[in-house]
Amino acid sequence: MIPDWASERSAMVARQLRARGIRDPRVLRAMGEVPREEFVPDELRLLSYRDEPLMIGRGQTISQPFMTALMAECLELEGPETVLEVGAGSGYHAAVLGLLAKKAITVEIVPALAKLAERNLAKTGRLGNIRVVAGDGSAGCPEYAPFQAISVAAGAPDVPGALVDQLCEGGRLVIPVGPLSDQSLLVVTKRRGGNTETRTAGHCRFVPLRGEEGWR
Ligand code: SAH
């Protein structure tokens, strides 16, 4: 029997997001719209709306729905922004960002996953305002900078300076920072004049950010 994806999706939004404090109506709507089952490998499809991360190949994961929603909410997107995502993976999170902002650029260091993200975004008709770039995003993506928002989907040892540099004044960066075993989800806001303010939005465990400004 084919699952009723739409009702699984709305149950996920109600039980995993709304009930746990995700409030931004645009985030809740976007999470209720993107077909997560199209971004999950065939053999795990039945688990698409589980409250957990899932393996997508090459040792990488698609984040738990709550984490995708929390990170998106932390960016406080209103619609006109250009957003950078580091770590495209399956392309799911980028699809959510594409609904929340004017344009999303997502960078992926594993070439096969960059292709997977592009394929998943194409088959769900979401490539219109999303660009998948294959490469190391730990130092950002200078050709598309600056960004009003940056979302990093892999754990970093520190906040990469290049990402702060590529953030507009008033912009926000959300990034897991800390040891490989567990990280703090940091939200860095760049104030006028370039000073930054940082708060912690929670604890998390992400796959490592590799590359020039990641774990070597
Ligand atoms: N956002 C994804 C989940 C990403 S998992 C989704 O919704 O499916 C983290 C991803 O970051 C992995 O695919 C990993 O290959 C990628 N990654 C790790 N270091 C990177 C780097 N320096 N630049 C770009 N991508 C990176």
Boltz pocket constraint, residues with backbone or C-beta under 6 A from the ligand:
constraints:
  - pocket:
      binder: B
      contacts: [[A, 56], [A, 60], [A, 61], [A, 62], [A, 63], [A, 86], [A, 87], [A, 88], [A, 89], [A, 90], [A, 91], [A, 92], [A, 93], [A, 94], [A, 107], [A, 108], [A, 109], [A, 110], [A, 113], [A, 135], [A, 136], [A, 137], [A, 138], [A, 153], [A, 154], [A, 207], [A, 208], [A, 209], [A, 210], [A, 211], [A, 212], [A, 214]]
      max_distance: 6.0
